[in-house]
Each structure stands twice: as structure tokens, then as C-alpha cells.
Amino acid sequence: QRFGRVVVGALRQTMTATFFADSGLTTIANLNANNRPPAPSKHRSHGYSATMFTDRTETQNKRRHRAAAVQAEDPIDKLRAMLLARGSASIKGLGRVFRNMDDDGNKKLSFSEFQKGLREFRVRLPTTEDEHEIFRRFDINNDGSLDFDEFLKALRPPLSRNRLSLIQQAFEKIDRDGNGRLTASDLKGIFNVKSHPKFQSGELDEDDILREFLKNFESGGNSIDGEVTWEEFLNYYTGVSASIDDEVYFDLMMRKAWKI
């Protein structure tokens, strides 16, 4: 099976931290001024290219999810498919909208806030009753508020046991002090930033660059704190996984990216 050139546009947000050309985790020296990695080389291993996706693959995935949205009867399944039809970063993007609305940081939304968040993200379920049904499921305490962390967990596409294991291995490898959070300190010694243009110009120091890099995994809103939790790392790669049907390719991607 052959994988063509990397998709730069819609997938850039979701794939930022996945591949570092052929060097895996050894360097981020070639990241550009926006902390984005270059397109991976076209070196082939076991019949696969070391590039990420093709336009055709992404188009096929979106088409499949659009069809699933039409066929789904359960409103959660329908909403999940509608979001994935817009790209693998959409669930994370919706979570960011909700977190930005959560002014007091209690991770709860009223129905009107929930509905407003869906509208702001330009996703509309077929009926208002579908929205009420979703809200009722995650109004855990029957107090008129939705726990959006539990809601976002339910939206995550399922992961195979192998994919979950690979994601966990990658997280544990980066989490060198074992405290369950990834920080700039964990990345030091793994990445070399000396060739980064903003490091060379003096605009950013090593910690700044590494913290900016970690933001790609963070959920947004009040959750931007320079630390990446297991849940945030898992959410990131669940979105990536949703756009990769091939189990072997996901396995190859993770092992090559994180040297596990």
C-alpha cells in the first residue's frame, strides 16, 4: 500500500507532534517558526511511506463519517460522526469551545451554553430534541448542568487495545519523572532546539519552544498550563486514530514517531 504526500492544511493541527521526519524524537531542530514540523521524508518501511496522510485518505474518511452521521440513530453517535466528517481535530476543537465558555472552571455547562457552543462550532443536530437527549445523559447530578469532560470522553471514537497500548507507551516514555504530566523538563534531552529559528534569533529560549510545542496537545481554554495530562495526550491521539483505518500503519507511525 502506498501513501503519498503529506496533507498540510486541515490535518496540520492534529498531526503536529506525531512525526519528526525520519529522526523520530531525536530533534525538533527543523521545526519552523510556528513550531510545526516539516513534512516527513518519503522513506519507505515495510511498504509504507513515512508521510502521514494523503488527500485521498482524508477525503475517504470524511465521506465515511458523513455517511455514518446520516445512518446513526443515537444522537451521540450522530454528533461524533458529524464532527469527524469535518476532520480528526473537530472533537478537540469542540472541547476548546466549551472550555472557553467555562468561566468559573467547574467544567459544567447549562443547556443554553451547551447549545450555544454547538452553534459557535457550526454543528447542528437534526432536532433540538437530539440536543436535549445528549444533555440529559450528561446531566449526571440532575442539576441542569452538563459535565463536558464526561461528554467529550463519550464522543471519543473507540480505540483498539493495541492502539491504546501504543499511546500509553509513548506517554510513559516521555514522562521521565513518572508524575503523570508531560512538561518542558520531560522534553529536555529528547529534543534539540538549537537550530530552531526563534532560538537562534533569541526570541525564544529552550523552555519557551518546548512549552509552545506542548500546547499542541493541550485542550485549550483554562486548561493551558504548560503541562499535558494523560487525558489530553489520549484525546489528541484518539483524534489522530480516527483518521487512520489501517492498524498496521498506526502501529508503524507511533513506533517510528516515539521510538517505542
BELZITA-V901148 format. One line per field, one symbol per residue. phi: phi as a letter, one per 20 degrees, with the letter a starting at -180 (. if undefined). psi: psi as a letter, one per 20 degrees, with the letter a starting at -180 (. if undefined). burial: b if it has 24 or more other C-alpha atoms within 12 Angstrom, else e. Layout:
phi: ???
psi: ???
burial: ???
This chain:
phi: .ddeffeeffegfedgeeccleelefbcgegefemdfffffefdclndeeeebdgfffffffffffffffefdffffffgfffffepfefffffgfffffeefememccffffgffffffemccfgcffffffffffdefeldmceefffffffffffdfgfffffffffffffffemencecgffefnedddfefgfffenfcegfgffffffffefenmfefcncdegffffggffffgfdcffffffffgffffdld
psi: pppbqqohehighhjgjgpmbijcjhqkhjqaijkpqrpqrkpqpkiqqjrfrrhggggggggghghhhhhphphghggghgghiiqiihghghhhgghhimhjkjkqqrghggggggghjlpoqhqhhgghggghhjmhjkjkqpoighghghhpqqqrhgggggggggghghmhikjjpprhhhipigqojhjphhghijhqagggghghghhhhqiaciiojjqorgggggggihgghhjohohhhggggghhgjl.
burial: eebeebbeebbbbbbbbbbbbbbbbebbbbbeeebbbbbbeeeeeeebbbbbbbeebbeebbebbbebbeeeeebbbbbbbbbbbbbbbbbbbbbbbbbbbbeeeebbbbbebbbebbeeeebbbeeeeebbebbbbbbeeeeebbbbbebbbebbbebeeebbebbbbbbbbbbeeeeebbbbbbbbebbbbbebebbeeeeeebbbbbbbbbbbbbbbeebeebbbbbbbbbbbbbbbbbbbeeeebbbbbbbbbbbe
